[in-house]
Amino acid sequence: MSKVKLTQVRSLIGRPQKQKDTVKALGLRRMHHSVVKETSPIVMGMINKVSHLITIEEV
């Protein structure tokens, strides 16, 4: 499987609780924080839900 680097670029202030929980489940804690994740159907679904809050890069 490939890996992706996720970086939070938009604030969670004023966002629905489900989006806040999804970003937290991806391991992102604050603005400009990055994590590297293995791609899987579960992770890709989470990324699709909050794609407007994060940037995605192939590693």
Distance bins in CASP14 RR format, pairs under 12 A and 6 or more apart:
PFRMAT RR
TARGET T0000
AUTHOR 0000-0000-0000
RMODE 2
METHOD distances of the structure
MODEL  1
1 37 0 0 0 0 1 0 0 0 0 0 0
1 38 1 0 1 0 0 0 0 0 0 0 0
1 39 1 0 1 0 0 0 0 0 0 0 0
1 40 1 0 0 1 0 0 0 0 0 0 0
1 41 0 0 0 0 0 1 0 0 0 0 0
1 42 0 0 0 0 0 1 0 0 0 0 0
1 43 0 0 0 0 1 0 0 0 0 0 0
1 44 0 0 0 0 0 1 0 0 0 0 0
1 58 0 0 0 0 0 1 0 0 0 0 0
1 59 0 0 0 0 0 1 0 0 0 0 0
2 36 0 0 0 0 0 1 0 0 0 0 0
2 37 0 0 0 0 0 1 0 0 0 0 0
2 38 1 0 0 1 0 0 0 0 0 0 0
2 39 1 0 1 0 0 0 0 0 0 0 0
2 40 0 0 0 0 0 1 0 0 0 0 0
2 43 0 0 0 0 0 1 0 0 0 0 0
2 44 0 0 0 0 0 1 0 0 0 0 0
2 56 0 0 0 0 0 1 0 0 0 0 0
2 57 0 0 0 0 0 1 0 0 0 0 0
2 58 1 0 0 1 0 0 0 0 0 0 0
2 59 1 0 0 1 0 0 0 0 0 0 0
3 35 0 0 0 0 0 1 0 0 0 0 0
3 36 1 0 1 0 0 0 0 0 0 0 0
3 37 1 0 0 1 0 0 0 0 0 0 0
3 38 1 0 1 0 0 0 0 0 0 0 0
3 39 1 0 0 1 0 0 0 0 0 0 0
3 40 0 0 0 0 0 1 0 0 0 0 0
3 43 0 0 0 0 0 1 0 0 0 0 0
3 56 0 0 0 0 0 1 0 0 0 0 0
3 57 0 0 0 0 1 0 0 0 0 0 0
3 58 1 0 0 1 0 0 0 0 0 0 0
3 59 1 0 1 0 0 0 0 0 0 0 0
4 26 0 0 0 0 0 1 0 0 0 0 0
4 34 0 0 0 0 0 1 0 0 0 0 0
4 35 0 0 0 0 1 0 0 0 0 0 0
4 36 1 0 0 1 0 0 0 0 0 0 0
4 37 1 0 1 0 0 0 0 0 0 0 0
4 38 0 0 0 0 1 0 0 0 0 0 0
4 39 1 0 1 0 0 0 0 0 0 0 0
4 40 0 0 0 0 0 1 0 0 0 0 0
4 43 1 0 0 1 0 0 0 0 0 0 0
4 44 0 0 0 0 1 0 0 0 0 0 0
4 45 0 0 0 0 0 1 0 0 0 0 0
4 46 0 0 0 0 0 1 0 0 0 0 0
4 47 1 0 0 1 0 0 0 0 0 0 0
4 51 0 0 0 0 0 1 0 0 0 0 0
4 54 0 0 0 0 1 0 0 0 0 0 0
4 55 0 0 0 0 0 1 0 0 0 0 0
4 56 1 0 1 0 0 0 0 0 0 0 0
4 57 1 0 0 1 0 0 0 0 0 0 0
4 58 1 0 0 1 0 0 0 0 0 0 0
4 59 1 0 0 1 0 0 0 0 0 0 0
5 26 0 0 0 0 0 1 0 0 0 0 0
5 28 0 0 0 0 0 1 0 0 0 0 0
5 33 0 0 0 0 0 1 0 0 0 0 0
5 34 1 0 1 0 0 0 0 0 0 0 0
5 35 1 0 0 1 0 0 0 0 0 0 0
5 36 1 0 1 0 0 0 0 0 0 0 0
5 37 0 0 0 0 1 0 0 0 0 0 0
5 38 0 0 0 0 0 1 0 0 0 0 0
5 39 0 0 0 0 0 1 0 0 0 0 0
5 47 0 0 0 0 0 1 0 0 0 0 0
5 54 0 0 0 0 1 0 0 0 0 0 0
5 55 0 0 0 0 1 0 0 0 0 0 0
5 56 1 0 0 1 0 0 0 0 0 0 0
5 57 1 0 1 0 0 0 0 0 0 0 0
5 58 1 0 0 1 0 0 0 0 0 0 0
5 59 1 0 1 0 0 0 0 0 0 0 0
6 22 0 0 0 0 0 1 0 0 0 0 0
6 23 0 0 0 0 1 0 0 0 0 0 0
6 25 0 0 0 0 0 1 0 0 0 0 0
6 26 1 0 0 1 0 0 0 0 0 0 0
6 27 0 0 0 0 1 0 0 0 0 0 0
6 28 1 0 0 1 0 0 0 0 0 0 0
6 29 0 0 0 0 0 1 0 0 0 0 0
6 32 0 0 0 0 0 1 0 0 0 0 0
6 33 0 0 0 0 1 0 0 0 0 0 0
6 34 1 0 0 1 0 0 0 0 0 0 0
6 35 1 0 1 0 0 0 0 0 0 0 0
6 36 1 0 0 1 0 0 0 0 0 0 0
6 37 1 0 0 1 0 0 0 0 0 0 0
6 38 0 0 0 0 0 1 0 0 0 0 0
6 39 0 0 0 0 0 1 0 0 0 0 0
6 43 0 0 0 0 1 0 0 0 0 0 0
6 44 0 0 0 0 0 1 0 0 0 0 0
6 46 0 0 0 0 1 0 0 0 0 0 0
6 47 1 0 0 1 0 0 0 0 0 0 0
6 50 0 0 0 0 1 0 0 0 0 0 0
6 51 0 0 0 0 1 0 0 0 0 0 0
6 53 0 0 0 0 1 0 0 0 0 0 0
6 54 1 0 1 0 0 0 0 0 0 0 0
6 55 1 0 0 1 0 0 0 0 0 0 0
6 56 1 0 0 1 0 0 0 0 0 0 0
6 57 0 0 0 0 1 0 0 0 0 0 0
6 58 0 0 0 0 0 1 0 0 0 0 0
6 59 0 0 0 0 0 1 0 0 0 0 0
7 23 0 0 0 0 0 1 0 0 0 0 0
7 26 0 0 0 0 0 1 0 0 0 0 0
7 27 0 0 0 0 0 1 0 0 0 0 0
7 28 1 0 0 1 0 0 0 0 0 0 0
7 29 0 0 0 0 0 1 0 0 0 0 0
7 30 0 0 0 0 0 1 0 0 0 0 0
7 31 0 0 0 0 1 0 0 0 0 0 0
7 32 1 0 0 1 0 0 0 0 0 0 0
7 33 1 0 0 1 0 0 0 0 0 0 0
7 34 1 0 1 0 0 0 0 0 0 0 0
7 35 0 0 0 0 1 0 0 0 0 0 0
7 36 0 0 0 0 0 1 0 0 0 0 0
7 37 0 0 0 0 0 1 0 0 0 0 0
7 47 0 0 0 0 0 1 0 0 0 0 0
7 50 0 0 0 0 0 1 0 0 0 0 0
7 53 0 0 0 0 1 0 0 0 0 0 0
7 54 1 0 0 1 0 0 0 0 0 0 0
7 55 1 0 1 0 0 0 0 0 0 0 0
7 56 0 0 0 0 1 0 0 0 0 0 0
7 57 1 0 0 1 0 0 0 0 0 0 0
7 59 0 0 0 0 0 1 0 0 0 0 0
8 15 0 0 0 0 0 1 0 0 0 0 0
8 19 0 0 0 0 0 1 0 0 0 0 0
8 20 0 0 0 0 0 1 0 0 0 0 0
8 22 0 0 0 0 0 1 0 0 0 0 0
8 23 1 0 0 1 0 0 0 0 0 0 0
8 24 0 0 0 0 0 1 0 0 0 0 0
8 26 0 0 0 0 1 0 0 0 0 0 0
8 27 0 0 0 0 1 0 0 0 0 0 0
8 28 1 0 1 0 0 0 0 0 0 0 0
8 29 0 0 0 0 1 0 0 0 0 0 0
8 30 1 0 0 1 0 0 0 0 0 0 0
8 31 1 0 1 0 0 0 0 0 0 0 0
8 32 1 0 0 1 0 0 0 0 0 0 0
8 33 1 0 1 0 0 0 0 0 0 0 0
8 34 1 0 0 1 0 0 0 0 0 0 0
8 35 0 0 0 0 1 0 0 0 0 0 0
8 47 0 0 0 0 0 1 0 0 0 0 0
8 50 0 0 0 0 1 0 0 0 0 0 0
8 51 0 0 0 0 0 1 0 0 0 0 0
8 52 0 0 0 0 0 1 0 0 0 0 0
8 53 1 0 0 1 0 0 0 0 0 0 0
8 54 1 0 1 0 0 0 0 0 0 0 0
8 55 0 0 0 0 1 0 0 0 0 0 0
8 56 0 0 0 0 0 1 0 0 0 0 0
9 23 0 0 0 0 0 1 0 0 0 0 0
9 28 0 0 0 0 0 1 0 0 0 0 0
9 30 0 0 0 0 0 1 0 0 0 0 0
9 31 1 0 0 1 0 0 0 0 0 0 0
9 32 1 0 0 1 0 0 0 0 0 0 0
9 33 0 0 0 0 1 0 0 0 0 0 0
9 34 0 0 0 0 0 1 0 0 0 0 0
9 50 0 0 0 0 0 1 0 0 0 0 0
9 51 0 0 0 0 0 1 0 0 0 0 0
9 52 0 0 0 0 1 0 0 0 0 0 0
9 53 1 0 0 1 0 0 0 0 0 0 0
9 54 1 0 0 1 0 0 0 0 0 0 0
9 55 1 0 1 0 0 0 0 0 0 0 0
9 56 0 0 0 0 0 1 0 0 0 0 0
9 57 0 0 0 0 0 1 0 0 0 0 0
10 19 0 0 0 0 0 1 0 0 0 0 0
10 20 0 0 0 0 0 1 0 0 0 0 0
10 23 0 0 0 0 1 0 0 0 0 0 0
10 28 0 0 0 0 0 1 0 0 0 0 0
10 30 0 0 0 0 0 1 0 0 0 0 0
10 31 1 0 0 1 0 0 0 0 0 0 0
10 32 0 0 0 0 0 1 0 0 0 0 0
10 50 0 0 0 0 1 0 0 0 0 0 0
10 51 0 0 0 0 0 1 0 0 0 0 0
10 52 1 0 0 1 0 0 0 0 0 0 0
10 53 1 0 1 0 0 0 0 0 0 0 0
10 54 1 0 0 1 0 0 0 0 0 0 0
10 55 0 0 0 0 1 0 0 0 0 0 0
11 19 0 0 0 0 0 1 0 0 0 0 0
11 20 0 0 0 0 0 1 0 0 0 0 0
11 23 0 0 0 0 0 1 0 0 0 0 0
11 28 0 0 0 0 0 1 0 0 0 0 0
11 30 0 0 0 0 1 0 0 0 0 0 0
11 31 1 0 0 1 0 0 0 0 0 0 0
11 32 0 0 0 0 0 1 0 0 0 0 0
11 52 0 0 0 0 0 1 0 0 0 0 0
11 53 0 0 0 0 1 0 0 0 0 0 0
11 54 0 0 0 0 0 1 0 0 0 0 0
12 18 0 0 0 0 0 1 0 0 0 0 0
12 19 1 0 0 1 0 0 0 0 0 0 0
12 20 1 0 1 0 0 0 0 0 0 0 0
12 21 0 0 0 0 1 0 0 0 0 0 0
12 22 0 0 0 0 1 0 0 0 0 0 0
12 23 1 0 0 1 0 0 0 0 0 0 0
12 24 0 0 0 0 1 0 0 0 0 0 0
12 26 0 0 0 0 0 1 0 0 0 0 0
12 28 0 0 0 0 1 0 0 0 0 0 0
12 29 0 0 0 0 0 1 0 0 0 0 0
12 30 0 0 0 0 1 0 0 0 0 0 0
12 31 0 0 0 0 1 0 0 0 0 0 0
12 33 0 0 0 0 0 1 0 0 0 0 0
12 50 0 0 0 0 1 0 0 0 0 0 0
12 52 0 0 0 0 0 1 0 0 0 0 0
12 53 1 0 0 1 0 0 0 0 0 0 0
12 54 0 0 0 0 0 1 0 0 0 0 0
13 19 0 0 0 0 0 1 0 0 0 0 0
13 20 0 0 0 0 1 0 0 0 0 0 0
13 23 0 0 0 0 0 1 0 0 0 0 0
13 30 0 0 0 0 0 1 0 0 0 0 0
13 31 0 0 0 0 0 1 0 0 0 0 0
13 53 0 0 0 0 0 1 0 0 0 0 0
14 20 0 0 0 0 1 0 0 0 0 0 0
14 53 0 0 0 0 0 1 0 0 0 0 0
15 21 0 0 0 0 0 1 0 0 0 0 0
15 22 0 0 0 0 1 0 0 0 0 0 0
15 23 0 0 0 0 1 0 0 0 0 0 0
15 24 0 0 0 0 0 1 0 0 0 0 0
15 49 0 0 0 0 0 1 0 0 0 0 0
15 50 0 0 0 0 1 0 0 0 0 0 0
15 52 0 0 0 0 1 0 0 0 0 0 0
15 53 1 0 0 1 0 0 0 0 0 0 0
16 22 0 0 0 0 1 0 0 0 0 0 0
16 23 0 0 0 0 0 1 0 0 0 0 0
16 49 0 0 0 0 0 1 0 0 0 0 0
16 50 0 0 0 0 0 1 0 0 0 0 0
16 53 0 0 0 0 0 1 0 0 0 0 0
17 23 0 0 0 0 0 1 0 0 0 0 0
17 24 0 0 0 0 0 1 0 0 0 0 0
18 24 0 0 0 0 0 1 0 0 0 0 0
18 25 0 0 0 0 0 1 0 0 0 0 0
18 46 0 0 0 0 0 1 0 0 0 0 0
18 49 1 0 0 1 0 0 0 0 0 0 0
18 50 0 0 0 0 1 0 0 0 0 0 0
19 25 0 0 0 0 0 1 0 0 0 0 0
19 26 0 0 0 0 0 1 0 0 0 0 0
19 28 0 0 0 0 0 1 0 0 0 0 0
19 46 0 0 0 0 0 1 0 0 0 0 0
19 48 0 0 0 0 0 1 0 0 0 0 0
19 49 1 0 0 1 0 0 0 0 0 0 0
19 50 1 0 1 0 0 0 0 0 0 0 0
19 51 0 0 0 0 0 1 0 0 0 0 0
19 52 0 0 0 0 1 0 0 0 0 0 0
19 53 1 0 0 1 0 0 0 0 0 0 0
19 54 0 0 0 0 0 1 0 0 0 0 0
20 26 0 0 0 0 0 1 0 0 0 0 0
20 27 0 0 0 0 0 1 0 0 0 0 0
20 28 0 0 0 0 0 1 0 0 0 0 0
20 29 0 0 0 0 0 1 0 0 0 0 0
20 49 0 0 0 0 0 1 0 0 0 0 0
20 50 0 0 0 0 1 0 0 0 0 0 0
20 53 0 0 0 0 1 0 0 0 0 0 0
21 27 0 0 0 0 0 1 0 0 0 0 0
21 28 0 0 0 0 0 1 0 0 0 0 0
21 46 0 0 0 0 1 0 0 0 0 0 0
21 49 0 0 0 0 1 0 0 0 0 0 0
21 50 0 0 0 0 1 0 0 0 0 0 0
22 28 0 0 0 0 1 0 0 0 0 0 0
22 42 0 0 0 0 0 1 0 0 0 0 0
22 43 0 0 0 0 0 1 0 0 0 0 0
22 45 0 0 0 0 1 0 0 0 0 0 0
22 46 1 0 1 0 0 0 0 0 0 0 0
22 47 0 0 0 0 1 0 0 0 0 0 0
22 48 0 0 0 0 1 0 0 0 0 0 0
22 49 1 0 1 0 0 0 0 0 0 0 0
22 50 1 0 1 0 0 0 0 0 0 0 0
22 51 0 0 0 0 0 1 0 0 0 0 0
22 52 0 0 0 0 0 1 0 0 0 0 0
22 53 0 0 0 0 1 0 0 0 0 0 0
22 54 0 0 0 0 1 0 0 0 0 0 0
23 29 0 0 0 0 1 0 0 0 0 0 0
23 30 0 0 0 0 0 1 0 0 0 0 0
23 31 0 0 0 0 0 1 0 0 0 0 0
23 33 0 0 0 0 1 0 0 0 0 0 0
23 35 0 0 0 0 0 1 0 0 0 0 0
23 46 0 0 0 0 1 0 0 0 0 0 0
23 47 0 0 0 0 0 1 0 0 0 0 0
23 49 0 0 0 0 1 0 0 0 0 0 0
23 50 1 0 1 0 0 0 0 0 0 0 0
23 51 0 0 0 0 0 1 0 0 0 0 0
23 52 0 0 0 0 0 1 0 0 0 0 0
23 53 1 0 0 1 0 0 0 0 0 0 0
23 54 1 0 0 1 0 0 0 0 0 0 0
24 30 0 0 0 0 0 1 0 0 0 0 0
24 33 0 0 0 0 0 1 0 0 0 0 0
24 35 0 0 0 0 0 1 0 0 0 0 0
24 46 0 0 0 0 0 1 0 0 0 0 0
24 50 0 0 0 0 0 1 0 0 0 0 0
24 53 0 0 0 0 0 1 0 0 0 0 0
25 35 0 0 0 0 0 1 0 0 0 0 0
25 37 0 0 0 0 0 1 0 0 0 0 0
25 42 0 0 0 0 1 0 0 0 0 0 0
25 43 0 0 0 0 1 0 0 0 0 0 0
25 45 0 0 0 0 0 1 0 0 0 0 0
25 46 1 0 0 1 0 0 0 0 0 0 0
25 47 0 0 0 0 0 1 0 0 0 0 0
25 49 0 0 0 0 0 1 0 0 0 0 0
25 50 0 0 0 0 1 0 0 0 0 0 0
26 33 0 0 0 0 0 1 0 0 0 0 0
26 34 0 0 0 0 0 1 0 0 0 0 0
26 35 1 0 0 1 0 0 0 0 0 0 0
26 36 0 0 0 0 0 1 0 0 0 0 0
26 37 1 0 0 1 0 0 0 0 0 0 0
26 42 0 0 0 0 0 1 0 0 0 0 0
26 43 1 0 0 1 0 0 0 0 0 0 0
26 44 0 0 0 0 0 1 0 0 0 0 0
26 45 0 0 0 0 0 1 0 0 0 0 0
26 46 1 0 1 0 0 0 0 0 0 0 0
26 47 1 0 0 1 0 0 0 0 0 0 0
26 48 0 0 0 0 0 1 0 0 0 0 0
26 49 0 0 0 0 1 0 0 0 0 0 0
26 50 1 0 0 1 0 0 0 0 0 0 0
26 51 0 0 0 0 0 1 0 0 0 0 0
26 53 0 0 0 0 1 0 0 0 0 0 0
26 54 1 0 0 1 0 0 0 0 0 0 0
26 56 0 0 0 0 0 1 0 0 0 0 0
27 33 0 0 0 0 1 0 0 0 0 0 0
27 34 0 0 0 0 1 0 0 0 0 0 0
27 35 1 0 1 0 0 0 0 0 0 0 0
27 36 0 0 0 0 0 1 0 0 0 0 0
27 37 0 0 0 0 1 0 0 0 0 0 0
27 43 0 0 0 0 0 1 0 0 0 0 0
27 46 0 0 0 0 0 1 0 0 0 0 0
27 47 0 0 0 0 0 1 0 0 0 0 0
27 50 0 0 0 0 0 1 0 0 0 0 0
27 54 0 0 0 0 0 1 0 0 0 0 0
28 34 0 0 0 0 1 0 0 0 0 0 0
28 35 1 0 0 1 0 0 0 0 0 0 0
28 36 0 0 0 0 0 1 0 0 0 0 0
28 37 0 0 0 0 0 1 0 0 0 0 0
28 46 0 0 0 0 0 1 0 0 0 0 0
28 47 0 0 0 0 0 1 0 0 0 0 0
28 50 0 0 0 0 1 0 0 0 0 0 0
28 53 0 0 0 0 1 0 0 0 0 0 0
28 54 1 0 0 1 0 0 0 0 0 0 0
28 55 0 0 0 0 0 1 0 0 0 0 0
28 56 0 0 0 0 0 1 0 0 0 0 0
29 35 0 0 0 0 1 0 0 0 0 0 0
31 53 0 0 0 0 1 0 0 0 0 0 0
31 54 0 0 0 0 0 1 0 0 0 0 0
31 55 0 0 0 0 0 1 0 0 0 0 0
32 54 0 0 0 0 0 1 0 0 0 0 0
32 55 0 0 0 0 0 1 0 0 0 0 0
33 53 0 0 0 0 0 1 0 0 0 0 0
33 54 0 0 0 0 1 0 0 0 0 0 0
33 55 0 0 0 0 0 1 0 0 0 0 0
34 54 0 0 0 0 1 0 0 0 0 0 0
34 55 0 0 0 0 1 0 0 0 0 0 0
34 56 0 0 0 0 0 1 0 0 0 0 0
34 57 0 0 0 0 1 0 0 0 0 0 0
34 59 0 0 0 0 0 1 0 0 0 0 0
35 43 0 0 0 0 0 1 0 0 0 0 0
35 46 0 0 0 0 0 1 0 0 0 0 0
35 47 0 0 0 0 0 1 0 0 0 0 0
35 54 0 0 0 0 1 0 0 0 0 0 0
35 55 0 0 0 0 0 1 0 0 0 0 0
35 56 0 0 0 0 0 1 0 0 0 0 0
35 57 0 0 0 0 0 1 0 0 0 0 0
35 59 0 0 0 0 0 1 0 0 0 0 0
36 43 0 0 0 0 0 1 0 0 0 0 0
36 56 0 0 0 0 0 1 0 0 0 0 0
36 57 0 0 0 0 1 0 0 0 0 0 0
36 58 0 0 0 0 0 1 0 0 0 0 0
36 59 1 0 1 0 0 0 0 0 0 0 0
37 43 1 0 1 0 0 0 0 0 0 0 0
37 44 0 0 0 0 1 0 0 0 0 0 0
37 45 0 0 0 0 0 1 0 0 0 0 0
37 46 0 0 0 0 1 0 0 0 0 0 0
37 47 0 0 0 0 1 0 0 0 0 0 0
37 54 0 0 0 0 0 1 0 0 0 0 0
37 56 0 0 0 0 1 0 0 0 0 0 0
37 57 0 0 0 0 0 1 0 0 0 0 0
37 58 0 0 0 0 0 1 0 0 0 0 0
37 59 0 0 0 0 1 0 0 0 0 0 0
38 44 0 0 0 0 0 1 0 0 0 0 0
38 59 0 0 0 0 1 0 0 0 0 0 0
39 45 0 0 0 0 0 1 0 0 0 0 0
39 46 0 0 0 0 0 1 0 0 0 0 0
39 47 0 0 0 0 1 0 0 0 0 0 0
39 48 0 0 0 0 0 1 0 0 0 0 0
39 56 0 0 0 0 1 0 0 0 0 0 0
39 58 0 0 0 0 1 0 0 0 0 0 0
39 59 0 0 0 0 1 0 0 0 0 0 0
40 46 0 0 0 0 1 0 0 0 0 0 0
40 47 0 0 0 0 0 1 0 0 0 0 0
41 47 0 0 0 0 0 1 0 0 0 0 0
41 48 0 0 0 0 0 1 0 0 0 0 0
42 48 0 0 0 0 0 1 0 0 0 0 0
42 49 0 0 0 0 0 1 0 0 0 0 0
43 49 0 0 0 0 0 1 0 0 0 0 0
43 50 0 0 0 0 0 1 0 0 0 0 0
43 54 0 0 0 0 0 1 0 0 0 0 0
43 56 0 0 0 0 0 1 0 0 0 0 0
44 50 0 0 0 0 0 1 0 0 0 0 0
44 51 0 0 0 0 0 1 0 0 0 0 0
44 56 0 0 0 0 1 0 0 0 0 0 0
45 51 0 0 0 0 1 0 0 0 0 0 0
45 56 0 0 0 0 0 1 0 0 0 0 0
46 53 0 0 0 0 0 1 0 0 0 0 0
46 54 0 0 0 0 1 0 0 0 0 0 0
46 56 0 0 0 0 0 1 0 0 0 0 0
47 53 0 0 0 0 0 1 0 0 0 0 0
47 54 1 0 0 1 0 0 0 0 0 0 0
47 55 0 0 0 0 0 1 0 0 0 0 0
47 56 1 0 0 1 0 0 0 0 0 0 0
47 57 0 0 0 0 0 1 0 0 0 0 0
48 54 0 0 0 0 0 1 0 0 0 0 0
48 56 0 0 0 0 0 1 0 0 0 0 0
50 56 0 0 0 0 0 1 0 0 0 0 0
END
